[in-house]
Amino acid sequence: MSSSPEYTPPKVWVWNKANGGRFANINRPIAGPTHELDLPVGKHPLQLYSLGTPNGVKVTIMLEELLAAGHTGAEYDAWLIRISEGEQFSSGFVGVNPNSKIPALLDRSGATPIRVFESGAILVHLAEKFGAFLPTDAAARAETLSWLFWQMGSAPFLGGGFGHFYAYAPFKIEYAIDRYAMETKRQMDVLDRRLAETQFVAGDAYTIADMAIWPGYGGLAKGWQYGAAEFLQVQDYKNVLRWADEIHARPAVKRGRMVNRIAGEPSEQLLERHDASDFETRTQDKLAQPAS
């Protein structure tokens, strides 16, 4: 391992804005709103405030899968929250998610609106609300929830750990990249060994565990994450690749991955979703075309 300047932590840590790297303008050591702004509310029972990141698309995939399965009550409005501009720190957003992270859901289908934040909690809420994608058999339910929470516990090592130090940190730290690359590959191996035994993560049925795990780990296998496919030799995880391709082929997944997306091909970006027809009429490539 190459040498690096030795760092001695101070007796008392002090926030230095200049050390924030790519996300310096939104990182801070305190919570709460930075500005007053109400969230918009659309016509549907479910109001989603999000961004098309791997964390955000878990919920839009779930909603699109529910609609594809015939659950009309899952119609939703998806409002774009541009986290790079600090929109997650508005008073309205903090009121739905005090942790100021996307995604956040406001379920207005009952007499009193219900806020649900954290992607795993939203997936469970929707699964229980519609009786879909979460088995009722005790053993199958436990397996599904175990893998769901495996993702919740593991993802910070993938995104905030490996992804941050490999792709986003203002300078490369060999120890940090090695540490998180090792853990990311271990997690991919855990998933690959599991998928050698079963079609989907929790067993023979497609569940919220797949919806939670696929955006990050499937995206890594497909080469979409951090430009690190060669570095991590993702081609070695053949069972993950098989599963990632199978999930990606689902029409509802393709739609869900488009919602609140602000990067990539314009034809794959639907900044906001308020009706199923938006996929045909309001993607960015169509909006860029001159009116006929």
C-alpha atoms as one frame of an Amber mdcrd trajectory, in Angstrom:
protein
   0.000   0.000   0.000   1.348   3.415  -0.911   2.011   5.890   1.853  -0.341
   8.794   2.536  -0.069  11.850   4.791  -0.747  10.912   8.377  -3.829  12.481
   9.875  -4.205  13.050  13.592  -7.813  13.750  14.613  -8.194  16.947  16.634
  -9.431  16.786  20.195 -12.744  18.349  19.093 -14.062  17.918  15.573 -14.948
  21.151  13.776 -17.001  21.300  10.588 -14.909  22.492   7.640 -17.130  23.275
   4.654 -14.127  23.240   2.335 -13.612  19.522   2.943 -17.015  18.487   1.632
 -15.951  17.542  -1.877 -18.653  17.177  -4.530 -21.466  17.423  -1.986 -20.074
  20.278   0.110 -23.021  22.529  -0.678 -25.567  20.166   0.888 -23.631  18.380
   3.650 -23.914  19.773   7.155 -23.737  18.400  10.701 -27.206  19.568  11.781
 -30.764  18.629  10.845 -33.896  20.667  10.230 -35.097  22.910   7.390 -33.014
  25.606   5.769 -35.936  27.391   4.123 -39.717  27.575   4.170 -41.474  25.919
   1.250 -44.597  23.777   1.093 -44.535  20.601  -0.943 -46.791  20.359  -3.993
 -49.738  17.969  -3.841 -51.261  16.263  -6.862 -54.536  14.474  -7.487 -53.625
  10.923  -6.490 -53.782   9.265  -3.051 -50.028   8.663  -2.995 -47.627  11.594
  -3.154 -43.968  10.687  -3.673 -41.123  13.172  -3.283 -37.959  11.703  -4.684
 -35.095  11.569  -7.162 -34.225   8.767  -9.582 -31.201   7.483  -7.685 -30.799
   3.794  -6.834 -32.425   4.569  -3.498 -35.280   6.541  -5.015 -36.234   4.134
  -7.795 -36.968   1.327  -5.347 -40.304   3.006  -4.627 -41.214   4.001  -8.193
 -40.512   0.418  -9.293 -42.824  -0.820  -6.530 -45.566   1.609  -7.515 -45.329
   0.728 -11.190 -45.369  -3.000 -10.348 -48.486  -2.498  -8.221 -50.228  -0.692
 -11.061 -49.162  -3.388 -13.533 -50.659  -5.981 -11.192 -54.018  -4.177 -11.263
 -53.873  -2.222  -7.993 -55.460   0.998  -9.232 -55.245   2.544  -5.775 -51.490
   2.755  -6.254 -51.804   5.666  -8.688 -49.330   8.301  -7.621 -47.783  11.682
  -8.232 -43.980  11.675  -8.223 -42.450  15.079  -7.531 -38.804  15.748  -8.302
 -36.561  16.676  -5.380 -33.221  17.992  -6.612 -30.975  17.069  -3.713 -27.911
  18.781  -5.219 -29.832  22.046  -4.852 -30.884  21.375  -1.267 -34.602  20.919
  -1.959 -34.702  18.136   0.643 -34.135  20.764   3.310 -37.371  22.660   2.697
 -39.789  22.882   5.597 -42.318  20.842   3.642 -39.916  18.010   2.887 -38.554
  17.917   6.424 -42.158  17.644   7.598 -42.475  14.380   5.655 -38.954  13.134
   6.325 -37.117  14.725   9.270 -33.949  12.992   8.034 -34.000  15.037   4.779
 -33.303  12.050   2.520 -35.195  10.830  -0.529 -37.534   9.082  -1.029 -40.423
  10.303   1.116 -44.063   9.311   0.743 -47.263  10.975   1.889 -50.184   8.552
   1.834 -53.346  10.654   1.610 -55.735   7.770   0.937 -57.272   7.931   4.417
 -58.861  10.612   6.558 -55.467  11.574   7.981 -52.348  11.705   5.773 -49.640
   9.234   6.759 -45.994  10.092   6.230 -43.598   7.254   5.456 -39.873   7.778
   5.085 -36.901   5.480   4.462 -37.180   3.361   1.335 -37.548   0.043   3.164
 -40.380   1.380   5.300 -42.147   2.683   2.192 -41.856  -0.695   0.450 -43.288
  -2.516   3.470 -46.075   0.062   3.842 -47.114  -0.346   0.220 -46.788  -4.138
   0.277 -49.029  -4.405   3.330 -51.468  -1.778   2.047 -52.061  -3.635  -1.218
 -51.295  -7.188  -0.119 -48.647  -7.635  -2.801 -44.967  -8.561  -3.173 -44.625
  -9.578   0.488 -45.534 -13.203   1.236 -48.003 -13.977   4.017 -46.484 -17.383
   4.792 -44.398 -16.873   7.934 -41.185 -18.441   6.625 -41.364 -16.731   3.229
 -42.195 -13.394   4.847 -39.249 -13.698   7.219 -36.914 -14.536   4.332 -38.153
 -11.555   2.327 -37.801  -9.123   5.222 -34.378 -10.507   6.086 -33.091  -9.765
   2.591 -34.833  -6.393   2.576 -33.043  -5.402   5.745 -29.819  -6.934   4.466
 -29.986  -4.309   1.749 -30.757  -1.543   4.210 -27.735  -2.464   6.319 -25.386
  -3.219   3.439 -26.110  -0.353   1.052 -24.201   2.316   3.013 -21.006   0.330
   2.445 -21.740   0.234  -1.294 -22.841   3.835  -1.871 -21.555   5.983   0.947
 -18.477   3.797   1.309 -17.157   2.400  -1.957 -19.072   4.709  -4.289 -18.081
   7.819  -2.391 -14.376   7.116  -2.060 -13.978   5.579  -5.528 -16.047   8.037
  -7.555 -16.863  11.195  -5.593 -14.213  11.971  -2.958 -12.085  15.057  -3.739
  -8.956  12.896  -3.610  -8.282   9.168  -3.684  -7.518   7.372  -0.430  -6.104
   3.915  -1.083  -6.996   2.499   2.305 -10.631   3.656   2.055 -11.071   2.361
  -1.508  -9.476  -0.990  -0.642 -11.588  -1.339   2.488 -14.887  -0.662   0.763
 -14.018  -2.514  -2.453 -13.389  -5.600  -0.350 -16.726  -5.232   1.430 -18.605
  -4.516  -1.799 -17.181  -7.653  -3.405 -18.058  -9.663  -0.312 -21.645  -8.434
  -0.524 -21.817  -9.255  -4.233 -20.573 -12.739  -3.390 -23.270 -13.112  -0.720
 -25.876 -12.188  -3.312 -24.331 -14.350  -6.031 -24.298 -17.435  -3.808 -27.920
 -16.857  -2.859 -29.008 -16.417  -6.468 -27.288 -19.664  -7.403 -29.988 -21.366
  -5.306 -33.103 -19.337  -6.151 -34.626 -17.416  -9.046 -35.235 -14.320  -6.959
 -33.525 -13.090  -3.819 -36.093 -14.315  -1.299 -36.988 -17.497  -3.175 -39.157
 -18.382  -6.164 -41.330 -15.262  -5.901 -40.494 -11.707  -6.981 -40.775  -9.504
  -3.866 -39.933  -6.167  -2.355 -36.512  -7.642  -1.541 -35.705  -7.717  -5.266
 -37.064  -4.192  -5.722 -34.840  -2.926  -2.916 -31.654  -4.752  -3.912 -31.784
  -4.492  -7.702 -31.227  -0.723  -8.189 -27.895  -0.688  -6.365 -26.477  -4.177
  -6.754 -28.126  -4.951 -10.080 -26.986  -1.555 -11.308 -23.439  -2.358 -10.227
 -23.584  -5.681 -12.074 -24.927  -3.933 -15.187 -22.090  -1.393 -15.115 -24.271
   1.606 -14.271 -22.747   2.447 -10.891 -19.618   4.521 -10.270 -17.829   3.440
 -13.483 -16.435   0.556 -11.467 -17.487  -2.569 -13.377 -13.969  -3.442 -14.515
 -12.380  -2.446 -11.212 -14.683  -4.781  -9.272 -14.761  -7.486 -11.996 -18.548
  -7.658 -11.837 -18.599 -10.195 -14.673 -17.565 -12.822 -12.126 -20.976 -12.622
 -10.422 -22.848 -14.586 -13.057 -25.907 -15.324 -10.924 -26.281 -11.660 -10.018
 -25.998 -10.775 -13.709 -28.678 -13.313 -14.646 -31.008 -11.921 -11.996 -30.188
  -8.292 -12.872 -31.084  -8.906 -16.513 -34.322 -10.664 -15.581 -35.449  -7.805
 -13.340 -34.408  -5.173 -15.873 -36.572  -6.833 -18.539 -39.762  -6.189 -16.548
 -41.779  -3.321 -18.123 -42.737  -1.889 -14.715 -39.070  -1.769 -13.725 -38.196
   0.091 -16.905 -40.923   2.630 -16.162 -40.011   2.945 -12.500 -36.388   3.577
 -13.355 -37.395   6.522 -15.552 -39.352   8.422 -12.899 -37.614  11.457 -11.353
 -34.518  10.622 -13.397 -32.340  13.604 -14.337 -29.375  11.859 -15.977 -28.771
   9.567 -18.917 -30.634   9.389 -22.210 -33.409  12.013 -22.481 -35.842   9.313
 -23.612 -35.305   7.595 -20.247 -35.991  10.689 -18.135 -39.440  11.446 -16.762
 -38.766  14.272 -14.336 -42.214  14.099 -12.756 -44.940  11.505 -13.080 -48.604
  12.421 -12.579 -50.336  10.034 -14.959 -49.508   6.787 -16.739 -49.661   8.630
 -20.047 -46.679  10.762 -18.994 -44.344   7.977 -20.089 -45.567   8.472 -23.646
 -45.988  12.229 -23.720 -43.619  13.880 -21.250 -40.185  12.210 -21.371 -37.374
  14.704 -21.915 -36.680  13.779 -25.518 -40.320  14.475 -26.429 -40.401  17.747
 -24.515 -37.290  18.868 -26.416 -38.969  18.351 -29.780 -40.530  21.427 -31.412
 -44.303  21.435 -31.532 -45.680  20.251 -34.863
